[in-house]
Amino acid sequence: MAPDGIDEHELSAALLDHWGLAPARLGYLPVGFGDHHWELTDAAGRRWFVTVAGLTRGWRGIGPAAGYADLRAAMDTVTVLAGAGLEFAVAPVPTSGGQALARFGSEHAITVFPYIDGAEDLAGEIPERERLALIDMLARLHNATPQASRTAPIRRPELAARPVLEAALAQLHQPWNGGPYSEPARQLVARHAAHLGRALARFDELARQAARSGPSVITHGEPHNVLRSAGRLYLIDWDTVGLALPERDLWALADADSREADRYAELTGRQINTTVVRMHRMRWSLEEIMLSLREFRSSHEHNEDTQLTWEVLTEETANLLQLAP
């Protein structure tokens, strides 16, 4: 079932108008988290993967114009990377006018991707046998910085949703009324309020130390978004691509004394910085907590998405207790 606010007839018309694709079938795919996806079968029987991205999500910028500019820069960058020979980079199919995406209403944009047949999603814990292969891919990506740095957005380590957590910590003594998860979220935050405050201070300290390292490289941002098809790995979901320290891609894959770290150093000549790894591990947990609180302090209902958000909030709060005891 298509999400509210997105008319599939209008989507079909936009796909025909911008890509010349006449959908014979357009099926909604309940996959991913945040943006919305469809499988399109065109009149010739070819299949495509269609994404409708929201442009008002906080990390993409303040407002639709900034969100569109950020997404366009990301899609232009992965297009450059694919053109530079990084065959694992799944780039968007250009519109008839040669653009990487098209506007869809005032708050969304459409991208179309090739459909990868027989793809297995490796989201989550990357299997041991795939980790070194993924390190090889990330090393090639980071080494491709000169080719793509002109189009890539800069990804700073600041916590974009920090005001959400700070406001939550300041408003623990009054009810939260957004929906069924509001009060459980308030109670969870209240139990760990002192620890969350200390975690923010610890993150700031690590970020100051990380700022003295470098240089920045082209990073994917969420390299757990991997598909496997016919024995090959593909990196998808490139909307987070950008210039940052390499540990942005490595924190979940390689400890400093691991085989993965040794392999990365062999291919790039760069040693993994443990301070930056710690910063990014904390950053991931903090941002997941903040985005969850943003949802639960706003109007929401009980459904599969909010259930998943609650699981993320509780899991990442527990992780933060381990990362910054």
Secondary structure, DSSP 8 states (H G I E B T S, - for coil): ---TT--HHHHHHHHHHHH---EEEEEEE--SSSSEEEEEEETTS-EEEEEEEES--GGG-SSHHHHHHHHHHHHHHHHHHHHTT-TTB------TTS-S-EEETTTEEEEEEE--TT-EE--SS--HHHHHHHHHHHHHHHHTHHHHTTT--B---S-TTHHHHHHHHHTTTS---SSTTHHHHHHHHHHTHHHHHHHHHHHHHHHHHHTTS---EEE-S-TT-EEEETTEEEE--GGG-EEE-THHHHTTT--TTSHHHHHHHHHHS----HHHHHHHHHHHHHHHHHHHHHHHTSS---SHHHHHHHHHHHHHHHHHHHH--
